Amino acid sequence: MCQQLLHIYGPFSIQMYGLMLFIGLILSIVFLICDPLTKKLVTQQQLLDGIAVAIFSGLFGARILYLLFNYEKLKSAWNMLAVWDGGLSLLGAVIGAVIGLFFYLGKQYIPKLKFFDLLALYAPLLQSFGRVGCFFAGCCYGITTFPLQLYSAGLLFLIFLFMQLFVRRFFKEPGQTVSFYLILIGFERFFTDFLRGDREFLEWNSLSYFSVHQYIAIVMIVCGVCLFSFISKKRSA
């Protein structure tokens, strides 16, 4: 695995992990800008501002969740901030981005469910590139030599295609798309986590069968199912 693409000076270099995230982010932004749904919902400036909020709050959430279970990174400020070397939780990124956007959308009076639906169409693409970055960084590895990061990246890309080709075509009610997103990425993380070699567990023995991220995934699946059921019942009422 090639972690470093180009050394610049001293501790500064271009890492493959950061490059993959950058490529995925640029592609997602371009697709969002070109999506006809975007122009009906927000201005281009509001979209870019919303993306910026999602990026910073998502990075914060991703790093915080990772650091909670990797205490050795707390020994120095540099290790805490070195996100370019890997060490981001994708589920933490989702949680952080949702919280940050919730407040931003409320301030801008932008329909929250519609905007989350829009982002949910392209979030799996960004996450897929993130997993490829994990492969180069050597984090989120599988048991023995199993290249779990690449399999996870493939599954996330399939989720992206499913969202584009099926969900956006047949589910038009606000909130339905993001419901599917939560359910699908929850299942992806829940099942792939069984094959990870760096699973993180709670200290209570009664809860140690599933990892921390699997419990978070279960919560996301439940939230997605509840939201979809609520919207469907509201529509049929």
N, C-alpha and C positions, 0 to 999 in steps of 0.2 A: 504493500500500500504506500502511496506517495502522499504524505501529509502536506508537504511544502512544495508549492509550485515555483516560487521565486523569492529568494532572499534579498531584502532591500538594504537594511543597515541595522546592525545590533540586534535587538529583539524584534525588529519589524520585518515582516515578510508577508507574502501573499499565500494564504493557506487554501488548500483545495476545498476544505469545509466551507469557508467563507465564500469562495468563488461559486460553489454550487448553490448556496443560498442566494447569492446575488443574481445568478442566471435565472433561477426559479422566480425570484421576486420581479425581475424586469419583465419576464414573459407574462406573469400574472397581471402586472400593471398594464401592459400593452393590451392584453385580452380584455381587461376590464374597461379600458378607455374605448375600445372598439365595440364593445357590447351595446346593442341598441337599447337594452334595458337601463343602462347607466344614464343615458341622456334623458330618459323619461323621469328619472328619480332624483338626480343631483346634478349640479354644475360640475365642470371639470375641476375647478378649484376645490369644491367640497369633497370630491372624490379623492384628490391628492392629499388633502388635509386629513381625511378619514384614514387613508392608507398609512400616512405618517403616524397617526395616533395608534393604529393597529400594530405597526412595526415596533414602536418604542414600548408600548404596553405589553406586546407579545414577547419581546426580548426580555423585558423585566420579569414577566411571569415565568418564562421558560428557564431563565437563569436561577430565579428564586427557588422554584421547585427542584431543580437539579442540585442546588447547594444544600437544600434541606437534608439530603441524603448522601452528600459527599462532603463531609466535614473537613477533610484535608485541604480543600480548596479555600477554606476560610482563613488559612494561616497567613496569607499575604493579600494585600489589595490588588496586586497584579494578577494573581491567580483568580480572584473573584471576578475580575473584569475581562479576562482573556477568553471571550466567547468565540473568537476566531479559531481557537484550538479545539473547538467542540465543547460539549458539556451544556447542551440545551435540551430541555424537555419539550417535545412537541405538544403534549397535552397541556403543559404549563403555558405554552405559547397561546394555545387556543383560549384558555381561561383568562389569561392576561389581556389578550386582544378584545375579548368579549366585554370585559369590565371597562376597559378604556373607551371602547366605542360606544358603550351604553351611555356614558356621560356626555361624550361628544355629540352623538346623534340627538340627544335630548336638548342640548344647548342650541343646536342648529335647526331644531324642529323637523328633522328628517325621519320618515317612518322607519322605525327600528327593524321590524321584521322583514320589510322589503329590502332594506340595505344588507341585513345579515344573509338573506337569501342570495343576494347578488354576490357577496364575498364567498359564500359557501360553494358556489359553482367553480371557483378557481383556487380555493385554499388547498385542496388535495394535490394540485399540481405543484404548488410551492413546497408542501410537505414531502412530496415525492423527491424533489431535488435535494431537500434537506437530508433525507435518508441516504441518498447517494453520497452526500458530504460526510455523513456519519461513517460510511464505508471507508473513505479515504482517511478520515481522522482516527479510525480504529475504535470509536466508541459505539455503544449500542450493539455490541457484537453478539453473535449467536453462540450456542454451546459448541464445543470443540472448534472445528474450522468451518462451521456452517455459515455461509455469507448471508446472514439474516437481514442485514441492512438493505441488500439489493432485492431480496424477496419482498421486504416491506415496501420498498420504493415501487416495485412493480404492482403490488396490491393497491397502493395509494394512487398510482396512475390509472389503474382500472376503475377505481372509485371516481376519479376525475372524469373519465370517459362516460361512466354510467350517469353521473350527474348531468353531463352535457347532452347525452343522446336520449336519456329516458326521463329523468326527474324534471328537468326544465320544460320538457315537452308535454308531460301529462299532469303535472301538479302546479297549478297556477295560484292557489290561495297563499297569501302572505304567511310565511312561517313554515310552510310544508317543505320547502327546499332545505332550509337550515335544519329541520327536524331529521331529514334523511341523512344529512351530513353528519350530525351528531351520532346517529345510530350506526352508520357505516364505519366511521373512523373509530368509534368505540369498540365495535366488533373486531376491527383490524388489530387494534392494540391489545385487546383482551387475549386473542388467540395467539398472536405472534409472540406475546410476552412469555408464553410457556417455553419457547425455544431460545430465549435470551440467556446469555451467560452472565449478565450483570443485573439480575433482578434484585429489586430492593423491597424489603419486607418490613412490616410493622413489628414492634417488639412483643406484642401480645400473642401468645401461642395459639389462642383460639381463632386468630385472624391471619395466621401465617401461611395458610394454604395458597391464597392469592397474594400477588405482589401489590405494592402501593398503587402502581399505575393501573393495575387491573381493577382495583376498587374504584379509581377515578373513572376508568373506562365504563364500568357498570353504571355509575352515576350519570355519565353522559348519555348512555343508551336509554336509561330510564327517563331522563329529561327529554330526549328526542321523541320517545314513544308517547309520553304524556302530552307534549306540545302538539304532536301530530294528531293525537286522539281528540284533544280539546278543539283544535281548528276544524277537524272533520265533523265533530258533533255540532259545532257552532254553525257550520255551513249548511248542515242538513236540517237545522232547527227552523 
